[in-house]
Amino acid sequence: MIYLRSFLFQLFFWLWSVVWAIGMIVTYPLPRRANTWSLSTWSKGLIWALRWLADIKVEVRGEPYRPTGPALVAAKHQSMFDVFSQFALLPDACFVMKKELLMVPLFGWHGLKARMIVVDRDGHSAALKKLVRDAVDRMRETRQVVIFPEGTRGEVGVPGDYKPGIAALYREMNLPVTPLALNCGVHWPRGWLRPPGTIVFEYLPPIPAGLKRGEFMRELQTRIDTATKALEDEGL
């Protein structure tokens, strides 16, 4: 049954995504809120399909900590769904994305229209300064800036290698950071099989502003990896 359910979900995923991505072209001349609504609707469609085609529920925990206004969110990264989901779960998510993704047809164009923050990972200090400037700009739009501190997808059960981008944002913006733990990799692993169960997103209590860099990074990684490990064990 898992093979059939996974196949049906994959079929829906690609048809839904391609049709929606083409249809979203009409939002280019419209205000950005049309693009935001489109991304949210697309994401909600995927959540619906996960439930009814793949037998995977999506649960949100830590509701009091889920941002509704301008915020800085640091999320675990295990799958593509980590990104897709936040368009449905946050009011106006803005992601930090690597510039190579701009080359992906439609996806890259929609990312520009949505005013995502594009980072050149080979740009070193200049890239970090641009990251901070862009994040401050998006905050003025009352958006939730979401960054994956590991920079790339990790494996289930493997502690993350956290990069300095989040530390730069934390220091320069002088804002609390909301950690986000998840277990997407258990039910959305690499490949096309989608094991049934419950994907959990857990928004954790914000880390207050003002900590020293080393203390902040240790606290962030401990909170995210500890909560993620508990969710993974729960889902396996």
Biotite code that builds the C-alpha atoms (Angstrom):
import biotite.structure as struc

atoms = struc.array([
    struc.Atom([0.000, 0.000, 0.000], chain_id="A", res_id=1, res_name="MET", atom_name="CA", element="C"),
    struc.Atom([2.875, 2.403, 0.738], chain_id="A", res_id=2, res_name="ILE", atom_name="CA", element="C"),
    struc.Atom([4.058, 2.086, -2.873], chain_id="A", res_id=3, res_name="TYR", atom_name="CA", element="C"),
    struc.Atom([0.630, 2.883, -4.285], chain_id="A", res_id=4, res_name="LEU", atom_name="CA", element="C"),
    struc.Atom([0.037, 5.775, -1.883], chain_id="A", res_id=5, res_name="ARG", atom_name="CA", element="C"),
    struc.Atom([3.499, 7.195, -2.544], chain_id="A", res_id=6, res_name="SER", atom_name="CA", element="C"),
    struc.Atom([3.015, 6.938, -6.306], chain_id="A", res_id=7, res_name="PHE", atom_name="CA", element="C"),
    struc.Atom([-0.364, 8.679, -6.154], chain_id="A", res_id=8, res_name="LEU", atom_name="CA", element="C"),
    struc.Atom([1.075, 11.461, -4.022], chain_id="A", res_id=9, res_name="PHE", atom_name="CA", element="C"),
    struc.Atom([4.057, 11.937, -6.331], chain_id="A", res_id=10, res_name="GLN", atom_name="CA", element="C"),
    struc.Atom([1.732, 12.094, -9.312], chain_id="A", res_id=11, res_name="LEU", atom_name="CA", element="C"),
    struc.Atom([-0.413, 14.715, -7.577], chain_id="A", res_id=12, res_name="PHE", atom_name="CA", element="C"),
    struc.Atom([2.667, 16.618, -6.402], chain_id="A", res_id=13, res_name="PHE", atom_name="CA", element="C"),
    struc.Atom([4.101, 17.082, -9.879], chain_id="A", res_id=14, res_name="TRP", atom_name="CA", element="C"),
    struc.Atom([0.808, 17.789, -11.620], chain_id="A", res_id=15, res_name="LEU", atom_name="CA", element="C"),
    struc.Atom([-0.322, 20.217, -8.903], chain_id="A", res_id=16, res_name="TRP", atom_name="CA", element="C"),
    struc.Atom([3.043, 21.957, -8.776], chain_id="A", res_id=17, res_name="SER", atom_name="CA", element="C"),
    struc.Atom([3.511, 22.323, -12.537], chain_id="A", res_id=18, res_name="VAL", atom_name="CA", element="C"),
    struc.Atom([-0.029, 23.555, -13.143], chain_id="A", res_id=19, res_name="VAL", atom_name="CA", element="C"),
    struc.Atom([0.148, 25.940, -10.204], chain_id="A", res_id=20, res_name="TRP", atom_name="CA", element="C"),
    struc.Atom([3.610, 27.234, -11.138], chain_id="A", res_id=21, res_name="ALA", atom_name="CA", element="C"),
    struc.Atom([2.456, 28.019, -14.678], chain_id="A", res_id=22, res_name="ILE", atom_name="CA", element="C"),
    struc.Atom([-0.744, 29.606, -13.416], chain_id="A", res_id=23, res_name="GLY", atom_name="CA", element="C"),
    struc.Atom([1.198, 31.800, -10.981], chain_id="A", res_id=24, res_name="MET", atom_name="CA", element="C"),
    struc.Atom([2.773, 33.624, -13.911], chain_id="A", res_id=25, res_name="ILE", atom_name="CA", element="C"),
    struc.Atom([-0.337, 35.817, -13.951], chain_id="A", res_id=26, res_name="VAL", atom_name="CA", element="C"),
    struc.Atom([0.676, 37.166, -10.525], chain_id="A", res_id=27, res_name="THR", atom_name="CA", element="C"),
    struc.Atom([3.849, 38.796, -11.871], chain_id="A", res_id=28, res_name="TYR", atom_name="CA", element="C"),
    struc.Atom([2.252, 42.180, -12.680], chain_id="A", res_id=29, res_name="PRO", atom_name="CA", element="C"),
    struc.Atom([0.049, 42.046, -9.550], chain_id="A", res_id=30, res_name="LEU", atom_name="CA", element="C"),
    struc.Atom([0.940, 43.156, -6.003], chain_id="A", res_id=31, res_name="PRO", atom_name="CA", element="C"),
    struc.Atom([3.050, 40.663, -4.060], chain_id="A", res_id=32, res_name="ARG", atom_name="CA", element="C"),
    struc.Atom([0.107, 39.628, -1.864], chain_id="A", res_id=33, res_name="ARG", atom_name="CA", element="C"),
    struc.Atom([-1.294, 37.749, -4.883], chain_id="A", res_id=34, res_name="ALA", atom_name="CA", element="C"),
    struc.Atom([1.930, 35.758, -5.029], chain_id="A", res_id=35, res_name="ASN", atom_name="CA", element="C"),
    struc.Atom([1.764, 35.145, -1.268], chain_id="A", res_id=36, res_name="THR", atom_name="CA", element="C"),
    struc.Atom([-1.795, 33.831, -1.548], chain_id="A", res_id=37, res_name="TRP", atom_name="CA", element="C"),
    struc.Atom([-0.791, 31.581, -4.455], chain_id="A", res_id=38, res_name="SER", atom_name="CA", element="C"),
    struc.Atom([2.143, 30.050, -2.587], chain_id="A", res_id=39, res_name="LEU", atom_name="CA", element="C"),
    struc.Atom([-0.005, 29.481, 0.487], chain_id="A", res_id=40, res_name="SER", atom_name="CA", element="C"),
    struc.Atom([-2.756, 27.797, -1.556], chain_id="A", res_id=41, res_name="THR", atom_name="CA", element="C"),
    struc.Atom([-0.209, 25.590, -3.338], chain_id="A", res_id=42, res_name="TRP", atom_name="CA", element="C"),
    struc.Atom([1.283, 24.534, 0.005], chain_id="A", res_id=43, res_name="SER", atom_name="CA", element="C"),
    struc.Atom([-2.121, 23.802, 1.524], chain_id="A", res_id=44, res_name="LYS", atom_name="CA", element="C"),
    struc.Atom([-2.876, 21.602, -1.480], chain_id="A", res_id=45, res_name="GLY", atom_name="CA", element="C"),
    struc.Atom([0.248, 19.560, -0.770], chain_id="A", res_id=46, res_name="LEU", atom_name="CA", element="C"),
    struc.Atom([-0.702, 19.192, 2.892], chain_id="A", res_id=47, res_name="ILE", atom_name="CA", element="C"),
    struc.Atom([-4.152, 17.990, 1.830], chain_id="A", res_id=48, res_name="TRP", atom_name="CA", element="C"),
    struc.Atom([-2.626, 15.473, -0.583], chain_id="A", res_id=49, res_name="ALA", atom_name="CA", element="C"),
    struc.Atom([-0.216, 14.161, 2.040], chain_id="A", res_id=50, res_name="LEU", atom_name="CA", element="C"),
    struc.Atom([-3.160, 13.424, 4.329], chain_id="A", res_id=51, res_name="ARG", atom_name="CA", element="C"),
    struc.Atom([-5.520, 11.843, 1.832], chain_id="A", res_id=52, res_name="TRP", atom_name="CA", element="C"),
    struc.Atom([-3.138, 10.209, -0.633], chain_id="A", res_id=53, res_name="LEU", atom_name="CA", element="C"),
    struc.Atom([-0.050, 9.329, 1.415], chain_id="A", res_id=54, res_name="ALA", atom_name="CA", element="C"),
    struc.Atom([-1.684, 8.928, 4.860], chain_id="A", res_id=55, res_name="ASP", atom_name="CA", element="C"),
    struc.Atom([0.645, 11.532, 6.346], chain_id="A", res_id=56, res_name="ILE", atom_name="CA", element="C"),
    struc.Atom([-0.826, 14.076, 8.722], chain_id="A", res_id=57, res_name="LYS", atom_name="CA", element="C"),
    struc.Atom([0.779, 17.438, 9.440], chain_id="A", res_id=58, res_name="VAL", atom_name="CA", element="C"),
    struc.Atom([0.773, 18.643, 13.046], chain_id="A", res_id=59, res_name="GLU", atom_name="CA", element="C"),
    struc.Atom([1.931, 21.973, 14.446], chain_id="A", res_id=60, res_name="VAL", atom_name="CA", element="C"),
    struc.Atom([3.165, 22.251, 18.024], chain_id="A", res_id=61, res_name="ARG", atom_name="CA", element="C"),
    struc.Atom([4.323, 25.234, 20.026], chain_id="A", res_id=62, res_name="GLY", atom_name="CA", element="C"),
    struc.Atom([1.427, 27.360, 18.825], chain_id="A", res_id=63, res_name="GLU", atom_name="CA", element="C"),
    struc.Atom([2.191, 30.211, 21.280], chain_id="A", res_id=64, res_name="PRO", atom_name="CA", element="C"),
    struc.Atom([5.617, 30.560, 19.646], chain_id="A", res_id=65, res_name="TYR", atom_name="CA", element="C"),
    struc.Atom([4.513, 30.405, 16.007], chain_id="A", res_id=66, res_name="ARG", atom_name="CA", element="C"),
    struc.Atom([5.251, 33.923, 14.654], chain_id="A", res_id=67, res_name="PRO", atom_name="CA", element="C"),
    struc.Atom([2.444, 36.024, 13.240], chain_id="A", res_id=68, res_name="THR", atom_name="CA", element="C"),
    struc.Atom([4.393, 39.250, 12.720], chain_id="A", res_id=69, res_name="GLY", atom_name="CA", element="C"),
    struc.Atom([7.974, 40.119, 11.781], chain_id="A", res_id=70, res_name="PRO", atom_name="CA", element="C"),
    struc.Atom([10.269, 37.401, 13.107], chain_id="A", res_id=71, res_name="ALA", atom_name="CA", element="C"),
    struc.Atom([13.482, 35.504, 12.551], chain_id="A", res_id=72, res_name="LEU", atom_name="CA", element="C"),
    struc.Atom([12.980, 31.728, 12.357], chain_id="A", res_id=73, res_name="VAL", atom_name="CA", element="C"),
    struc.Atom([15.841, 29.197, 12.357], chain_id="A", res_id=74, res_name="ALA", atom_name="CA", element="C"),
    struc.Atom([14.618, 25.822, 11.087], chain_id="A", res_id=75, res_name="ALA", atom_name="CA", element="C"),
    struc.Atom([15.967, 22.296, 10.869], chain_id="A", res_id=76, res_name="LYS", atom_name="CA", element="C"),
    struc.Atom([16.380, 21.170, 7.261], chain_id="A", res_id=77, res_name="HIS", atom_name="CA", element="C"),
    struc.Atom([15.658, 17.572, 6.198], chain_id="A", res_id=78, res_name="GLN", atom_name="CA", element="C"),
    struc.Atom([13.548, 17.779, 3.032], chain_id="A", res_id=79, res_name="SER", atom_name="CA", element="C"),
    struc.Atom([11.951, 20.034, 0.432], chain_id="A", res_id=80, res_name="MET", atom_name="CA", element="C"),
    struc.Atom([8.771, 19.971, 2.497], chain_id="A", res_id=81, res_name="PHE", atom_name="CA", element="C"),
    struc.Atom([10.508, 22.014, 5.206], chain_id="A", res_id=82, res_name="ASP", atom_name="CA", element="C"),
    struc.Atom([10.284, 24.903, 2.745], chain_id="A", res_id=83, res_name="VAL", atom_name="CA", element="C"),
    struc.Atom([6.910, 24.223, 1.097], chain_id="A", res_id=84, res_name="PHE", atom_name="CA", element="C"),
    struc.Atom([5.101, 23.859, 4.401], chain_id="A", res_id=85, res_name="SER", atom_name="CA", element="C"),
    struc.Atom([5.965, 27.264, 5.794], chain_id="A", res_id=86, res_name="GLN", atom_name="CA", element="C"),
    struc.Atom([4.008, 29.031, 3.052], chain_id="A", res_id=87, res_name="PHE", atom_name="CA", element="C"),
    struc.Atom([0.895, 27.495, 4.627], chain_id="A", res_id=88, res_name="ALA", atom_name="CA", element="C"),
    struc.Atom([1.972, 27.661, 8.283], chain_id="A", res_id=89, res_name="LEU", atom_name="CA", element="C"),
    struc.Atom([3.290, 31.238, 8.456], chain_id="A", res_id=90, res_name="LEU", atom_name="CA", element="C"),
    struc.Atom([1.435, 34.386, 7.334], chain_id="A", res_id=91, res_name="PRO", atom_name="CA", element="C"),
    struc.Atom([4.177, 35.696, 5.019], chain_id="A", res_id=92, res_name="ASP", atom_name="CA", element="C"),
    struc.Atom([7.279, 33.513, 4.967], chain_id="A", res_id=93, res_name="ALA", atom_name="CA", element="C"),
    struc.Atom([10.469, 34.816, 3.354], chain_id="A", res_id=94, res_name="CYS", atom_name="CA", element="C"),
    struc.Atom([13.234, 32.268, 2.845], chain_id="A", res_id=95, res_name="PHE", atom_name="CA", element="C"),
    struc.Atom([16.966, 32.623, 2.624], chain_id="A", res_id=96, res_name="VAL", atom_name="CA", element="C"),
    struc.Atom([17.767, 30.692, -0.569], chain_id="A", res_id=97, res_name="MET", atom_name="CA", element="C"),
    struc.Atom([20.984, 29.971, -2.447], chain_id="A", res_id=98, res_name="LYS", atom_name="CA", element="C"),
    struc.Atom([21.362, 31.840, -5.733], chain_id="A", res_id=99, res_name="LYS", atom_name="CA", element="C"),
    struc.Atom([21.649, 28.608, -7.743], chain_id="A", res_id=100, res_name="GLU", atom_name="CA", element="C"),
    struc.Atom([17.915, 28.067, -7.226], chain_id="A", res_id=101, res_name="LEU", atom_name="CA", element="C"),
    struc.Atom([17.200, 31.138, -9.343], chain_id="A", res_id=102, res_name="LEU", atom_name="CA", element="C"),
    struc.Atom([18.207, 29.049, -12.358], chain_id="A", res_id=103, res_name="MET", atom_name="CA", element="C"),
    struc.Atom([15.339, 26.594, -11.794], chain_id="A", res_id=104, res_name="VAL", atom_name="CA", element="C"),
    struc.Atom([12.574, 27.442, -14.320], chain_id="A", res_id=105, res_name="PRO", atom_name="CA", element="C"),
    struc.Atom([9.487, 29.027, -12.750], chain_id="A", res_id=106, res_name="LEU", atom_name="CA", element="C"),
    struc.Atom([10.665, 28.261, -9.195], chain_id="A", res_id=107, res_name="PHE", atom_name="CA", element="C"),
    struc.Atom([13.438, 30.834, -9.428], chain_id="A", res_id=108, res_name="GLY", atom_name="CA", element="C"),
    struc.Atom([11.160, 33.399, -11.041], chain_id="A", res_id=109, res_name="TRP", atom_name="CA", element="C"),
    struc.Atom([8.519, 32.947, -8.357], chain_id="A", res_id=110, res_name="HIS", atom_name="CA", element="C"),
    struc.Atom([11.239, 33.293, -5.730], chain_id="A", res_id=111, res_name="GLY", atom_name="CA", element="C"),
    struc.Atom([12.183, 36.687, -7.133], chain_id="A", res_id=112, res_name="LEU", atom_name="CA", element="C"),
    struc.Atom([8.548, 37.799, -7.280], chain_id="A", res_id=113, res_name="LYS", atom_name="CA", element="C"),
    struc.Atom([8.081, 36.662, -3.674], chain_id="A", res_id=114, res_name="ALA", atom_name="CA", element="C"),
    struc.Atom([11.153, 38.721, -2.705], chain_id="A", res_id=115, res_name="ARG", atom_name="CA", element="C"),
    struc.Atom([13.000, 35.817, -1.159], chain_id="A", res_id=116, res_name="MET", atom_name="CA", element="C"),
    struc.Atom([16.476, 36.561, 0.165], chain_id="A", res_id=117, res_name="ILE", atom_name="CA", element="C"),
    struc.Atom([19.049, 35.269, -2.322], chain_id="A", res_id=118, res_name="VAL", atom_name="CA", element="C"),
    struc.Atom([22.517, 34.445, -0.998], chain_id="A", res_id=119, res_name="VAL", atom_name="CA", element="C"),
    struc.Atom([25.765, 33.717, -2.832], chain_id="A", res_id=120, res_name="ASP", atom_name="CA", element="C"),
    struc.Atom([27.351, 31.125, -0.587], chain_id="A", res_id=121, res_name="ARG", atom_name="CA", element="C"),
    struc.Atom([30.763, 31.864, -2.129], chain_id="A", res_id=122, res_name="ASP", atom_name="CA", element="C"),
    struc.Atom([30.468, 35.567, -1.361], chain_id="A", res_id=123, res_name="GLY", atom_name="CA", element="C"),
    struc.Atom([31.837, 35.362, 2.188], chain_id="A", res_id=124, res_name="HIS", atom_name="CA", element="C"),
    struc.Atom([31.679, 38.682, 4.107], chain_id="A", res_id=125, res_name="SER", atom_name="CA", element="C"),
    struc.Atom([29.955, 40.568, 1.277], chain_id="A", res_id=126, res_name="ALA", atom_name="CA", element="C"),
    struc.Atom([27.245, 37.886, 1.147], chain_id="A", res_id=127, res_name="ALA", atom_name="CA", element="C"),
    struc.Atom([26.713, 38.101, 4.920], chain_id="A", res_id=128, res_name="LEU", atom_name="CA", element="C"),
    struc.Atom([26.327, 41.885, 4.738], chain_id="A", res_id=129, res_name="LYS", atom_name="CA", element="C"),
    struc.Atom([23.790, 41.552, 1.926], chain_id="A", res_id=130, res_name="LYS", atom_name="CA", element="C"),
    struc.Atom([21.941, 38.878, 3.902], chain_id="A", res_id=131, res_name="LEU", atom_name="CA", element="C"),
    struc.Atom([21.560, 41.238, 6.854], chain_id="A", res_id=132, res_name="VAL", atom_name="CA", element="C"),
    struc.Atom([20.469, 44.188, 4.676], chain_id="A", res_id=133, res_name="ARG", atom_name="CA", element="C"),
    struc.Atom([17.857, 42.110, 2.879], chain_id="A", res_id=134, res_name="ASP", atom_name="CA", element="C"),
    struc.Atom([16.548, 40.582, 6.103], chain_id="A", res_id=135, res_name="ALA", atom_name="CA", element="C"),
    struc.Atom([16.098, 44.036, 7.657], chain_id="A", res_id=136, res_name="VAL", atom_name="CA", element="C"),
    struc.Atom([14.254, 45.143, 4.525], chain_id="A", res_id=137, res_name="ASP", atom_name="CA", element="C"),
    struc.Atom([11.892, 42.145, 4.631], chain_id="A", res_id=138, res_name="ARG", atom_name="CA", element="C"),
    struc.Atom([11.197, 42.725, 8.316], chain_id="A", res_id=139, res_name="MET", atom_name="CA", element="C"),
    struc.Atom([9.824, 46.125, 7.410], chain_id="A", res_id=140, res_name="ARG", atom_name="CA", element="C"),
    struc.Atom([7.192, 44.237, 5.400], chain_id="A", res_id=141, res_name="GLU", atom_name="CA", element="C"),
    struc.Atom([6.244, 42.396, 8.637], chain_id="A", res_id=142, res_name="THR", atom_name="CA", element="C"),
    struc.Atom([7.453, 39.094, 7.187], chain_id="A", res_id=143, res_name="ARG", atom_name="CA", element="C"),
    struc.Atom([8.814, 35.973, 8.849], chain_id="A", res_id=144, res_name="GLN", atom_name="CA", element="C"),
    struc.Atom([12.403, 35.498, 7.670], chain_id="A", res_id=145, res_name="VAL", atom_name="CA", element="C"),
    struc.Atom([13.140, 31.752, 7.661], chain_id="A", res_id=146, res_name="VAL", atom_name="CA", element="C"),
    struc.Atom([16.730, 30.531, 7.483], chain_id="A", res_id=147, res_name="ILE", atom_name="CA", element="C"),
    struc.Atom([18.077, 26.985, 7.525], chain_id="A", res_id=148, res_name="PHE", atom_name="CA", element="C"),
    struc.Atom([21.278, 27.326, 9.603], chain_id="A", res_id=149, res_name="PRO", atom_name="CA", element="C"),
    struc.Atom([22.697, 24.061, 8.226], chain_id="A", res_id=150, res_name="GLU", atom_name="CA", element="C"),
    struc.Atom([22.575, 25.483, 4.700], chain_id="A", res_id=151, res_name="GLY", atom_name="CA", element="C"),
    struc.Atom([21.609, 22.170, 3.122], chain_id="A", res_id=152, res_name="THR", atom_name="CA", element="C"),
    struc.Atom([19.438, 19.149, 3.853], chain_id="A", res_id=153, res_name="ARG", atom_name="CA", element="C"),
    struc.Atom([20.688, 16.822, 6.580], chain_id="A", res_id=154, res_name="GLY", atom_name="CA", element="C"),
    struc.Atom([19.983, 13.189, 7.353], chain_id="A", res_id=155, res_name="GLU", atom_name="CA", element="C"),
    struc.Atom([17.597, 11.919, 10.011], chain_id="A", res_id=156, res_name="VAL", atom_name="CA", element="C"),
    struc.Atom([19.454, 11.283, 13.271], chain_id="A", res_id=157, res_name="GLY", atom_name="CA", element="C"),
    struc.Atom([22.538, 13.275, 12.278], chain_id="A", res_id=158, res_name="VAL", atom_name="CA", element="C"),
    struc.Atom([23.353, 16.473, 14.231], chain_id="A", res_id=159, res_name="PRO", atom_name="CA", element="C"),
    struc.Atom([23.548, 19.559, 12.070], chain_id="A", res_id=160, res_name="GLY", atom_name="CA", element="C"),
    struc.Atom([26.570, 21.577, 10.966], chain_id="A", res_id=161, res_name="ASP", atom_name="CA", element="C"),
    struc.Atom([25.364, 25.117, 11.656], chain_id="A", res_id=162, res_name="TYR", atom_name="CA", element="C"),
    struc.Atom([26.753, 27.881, 9.436], chain_id="A", res_id=163, res_name="LYS", atom_name="CA", element="C"),
    struc.Atom([27.531, 31.519, 10.486], chain_id="A", res_id=164, res_name="PRO", atom_name="CA", element="C"),
    struc.Atom([24.675, 33.204, 8.577], chain_id="A", res_id=165, res_name="GLY", atom_name="CA", element="C"),
    struc.Atom([22.196, 32.886, 11.425], chain_id="A", res_id=166, res_name="ILE", atom_name="CA", element="C"),
    struc.Atom([24.737, 34.275, 13.905], chain_id="A", res_id=167, res_name="ALA", atom_name="CA", element="C"),
    struc.Atom([25.249, 37.339, 11.707], chain_id="A", res_id=168, res_name="ALA", atom_name="CA", element="C"),
    struc.Atom([21.508, 37.969, 11.501], chain_id="A", res_id=169, res_name="LEU", atom_name="CA", element="C"),
    struc.Atom([21.097, 37.463, 15.245], chain_id="A", res_id=170, res_name="TYR", atom_name="CA", element="C"),
    struc.Atom([23.900, 39.883, 16.074], chain_id="A", res_id=171, res_name="ARG", atom_name="CA", element="C"),
    struc.Atom([23.141, 42.625, 13.579], chain_id="A", res_id=172, res_name="GLU", atom_name="CA", element="C"),
    struc.Atom([19.355, 42.613, 13.911], chain_id="A", res_id=173, res_name="MET", atom_name="CA", element="C"),
    struc.Atom([19.397, 42.280, 17.709], chain_id="A", res_id=174, res_name="ASN", atom_name="CA", element="C"),
    struc.Atom([16.182, 40.229, 17.647], chain_id="A", res_id=175, res_name="LEU", atom_name="CA", element="C"),
    struc.Atom([15.045, 36.996, 19.301], chain_id="A", res_id=176, res_name="PRO", atom_name="CA", element="C"),
    struc.Atom([15.276, 33.864, 17.146], chain_id="A", res_id=177, res_name="VAL", atom_name="CA", element="C"),
    struc.Atom([12.482, 31.279, 17.013], chain_id="A", res_id=178, res_name="THR", atom_name="CA", element="C"),
    struc.Atom([13.935, 27.759, 16.596], chain_id="A", res_id=179, res_name="PRO", atom_name="CA", element="C"),
    struc.Atom([11.892, 25.292, 14.543], chain_id="A", res_id=180, res_name="LEU", atom_name="CA", element="C"),
    struc.Atom([12.294, 21.552, 15.060], chain_id="A", res_id=181, res_name="ALA", atom_name="CA", element="C"),
    struc.Atom([10.719, 19.009, 12.709], chain_id="A", res_id=182, res_name="LEU", atom_name="CA", element="C"),
    struc.Atom([10.768, 15.376, 11.600], chain_id="A", res_id=183, res_name="ASN", atom_name="CA", element="C"),
    struc.Atom([10.060, 15.778, 7.866], chain_id="A", res_id=184, res_name="CYS", atom_name="CA", element="C"),
    struc.Atom([12.916, 13.490, 6.915], chain_id="A", res_id=185, res_name="GLY", atom_name="CA", element="C"),
    struc.Atom([11.147, 10.506, 8.476], chain_id="A", res_id=186, res_name="VAL", atom_name="CA", element="C"),
    struc.Atom([8.106, 10.814, 6.216], chain_id="A", res_id=187, res_name="HIS", atom_name="CA", element="C"),
    struc.Atom([9.605, 12.759, 3.275], chain_id="A", res_id=188, res_name="TRP", atom_name="CA", element="C"),
    struc.Atom([13.020, 11.093, 2.804], chain_id="A", res_id=189, res_name="PRO", atom_name="CA", element="C"),
    struc.Atom([15.113, 11.315, -0.340], chain_id="A", res_id=190, res_name="ARG", atom_name="CA", element="C"),
    struc.Atom([13.523, 9.338, -3.135], chain_id="A", res_id=191, res_name="GLY", atom_name="CA", element="C"),
    struc.Atom([9.828, 8.929, -3.858], chain_id="A", res_id=192, res_name="TRP", atom_name="CA", element="C"),
    struc.Atom([8.525, 6.726, -1.025], chain_id="A", res_id=193, res_name="LEU", atom_name="CA", element="C"),
    struc.Atom([6.501, 8.558, 1.623], chain_id="A", res_id=194, res_name="ARG", atom_name="CA", element="C"),
    struc.Atom([6.184, 6.448, 4.814], chain_id="A", res_id=195, res_name="PRO", atom_name="CA", element="C"),
    struc.Atom([2.831, 7.132, 6.546], chain_id="A", res_id=196, res_name="PRO", atom_name="CA", element="C"),
    struc.Atom([2.623, 8.817, 9.931], chain_id="A", res_id=197, res_name="GLY", atom_name="CA", element="C"),
    struc.Atom([2.677, 12.374, 11.236], chain_id="A", res_id=198, res_name="THR", atom_name="CA", element="C"),
    struc.Atom([4.992, 15.185, 10.202], chain_id="A", res_id=199, res_name="ILE", atom_name="CA", element="C"),
    struc.Atom([5.424, 17.493, 13.170], chain_id="A", res_id=200, res_name="VAL", atom_name="CA", element="C"),
    struc.Atom([6.601, 21.085, 13.119], chain_id="A", res_id=201, res_name="PHE", atom_name="CA", element="C"),
    struc.Atom([7.447, 22.324, 16.604], chain_id="A", res_id=202, res_name="GLU", atom_name="CA", element="C"),
    struc.Atom([8.052, 26.038, 17.113], chain_id="A", res_id=203, res_name="TYR", atom_name="CA", element="C"),
    struc.Atom([10.226, 26.405, 20.195], chain_id="A", res_id=204, res_name="LEU", atom_name="CA", element="C"),
    struc.Atom([10.478, 29.289, 22.693], chain_id="A", res_id=205, res_name="PRO", atom_name="CA", element="C"),
    struc.Atom([12.455, 32.164, 21.162], chain_id="A", res_id=206, res_name="PRO", atom_name="CA", element="C"),
    struc.Atom([16.092, 32.607, 22.098], chain_id="A", res_id=207, res_name="ILE", atom_name="CA", element="C"),
    struc.Atom([16.376, 36.148, 23.503], chain_id="A", res_id=208, res_name="PRO", atom_name="CA", element="C"),
    struc.Atom([18.525, 38.764, 21.830], chain_id="A", res_id=209, res_name="ALA", atom_name="CA", element="C"),
    struc.Atom([21.884, 39.784, 23.236], chain_id="A", res_id=210, res_name="GLY", atom_name="CA", element="C"),
    struc.Atom([23.721, 36.497, 23.788], chain_id="A", res_id=211, res_name="LEU", atom_name="CA", element="C"),
    struc.Atom([27.354, 36.135, 22.813], chain_id="A", res_id=212, res_name="LYS", atom_name="CA", element="C"),
    struc.Atom([27.908, 34.456, 19.451], chain_id="A", res_id=213, res_name="ARG", atom_name="CA", element="C"),
    struc.Atom([29.223, 31.170, 20.841], chain_id="A", res_id=214, res_name="GLY", atom_name="CA", element="C"),
    struc.Atom([26.560, 30.938, 23.517], chain_id="A", res_id=215, res_name="GLU", atom_name="CA", element="C"),
    struc.Atom([23.821, 31.677, 20.984], chain_id="A", res_id=216, res_name="PHE", atom_name="CA", element="C"),
    struc.Atom([25.028, 29.072, 18.492], chain_id="A", res_id=217, res_name="MET", atom_name="CA", element="C"),
    struc.Atom([25.309, 26.393, 21.182], chain_id="A", res_id=218, res_name="ARG", atom_name="CA", element="C"),
    struc.Atom([21.848, 27.198, 22.490], chain_id="A", res_id=219, res_name="GLU", atom_name="CA", element="C"),
    struc.Atom([20.299, 27.226, 19.024], chain_id="A", res_id=220, res_name="LEU", atom_name="CA", element="C"),
    struc.Atom([21.815, 23.905, 17.983], chain_id="A", res_id=221, res_name="GLN", atom_name="CA", element="C"),
    struc.Atom([21.017, 22.238, 21.304], chain_id="A", res_id=222, res_name="THR", atom_name="CA", element="C"),
    struc.Atom([17.380, 23.313, 21.199], chain_id="A", res_id=223, res_name="ARG", atom_name="CA", element="C"),
    struc.Atom([16.778, 22.394, 17.566], chain_id="A", res_id=224, res_name="ILE", atom_name="CA", element="C"),
    struc.Atom([18.694, 19.108, 17.512], chain_id="A", res_id=225, res_name="ASP", atom_name="CA", element="C"),
    struc.Atom([17.316, 17.909, 20.863], chain_id="A", res_id=226, res_name="THR", atom_name="CA", element="C"),
    struc.Atom([13.707, 18.626, 19.928], chain_id="A", res_id=227, res_name="ALA", atom_name="CA", element="C"),
    struc.Atom([14.224, 17.214, 16.417], chain_id="A", res_id=228, res_name="THR", atom_name="CA", element="C"),
    struc.Atom([15.680, 13.970, 17.799], chain_id="A", res_id=229, res_name="LYS", atom_name="CA", element="C"),
    struc.Atom([12.615, 13.556, 20.038], chain_id="A", res_id=230, res_name="ALA", atom_name="CA", element="C"),
    struc.Atom([10.282, 14.100, 17.076], chain_id="A", res_id=231, res_name="LEU", atom_name="CA", element="C"),
    struc.Atom([12.256, 11.662, 14.913], chain_id="A", res_id=232, res_name="GLU", atom_name="CA", element="C"),
    struc.Atom([12.100, 8.963, 17.594], chain_id="A", res_id=233, res_name="ASP", atom_name="CA", element="C"),
    struc.Atom([8.378, 9.587, 17.947], chain_id="A", res_id=234, res_name="GLU", atom_name="CA", element="C"),
    struc.Atom([7.832, 9.200, 14.192], chain_id="A", res_id=235, res_name="GLY", atom_name="CA", element="C"),
    struc.Atom([9.963, 6.106, 13.603], chain_id="A", res_id=236, res_name="LEU", atom_name="CA", element="C"),
])
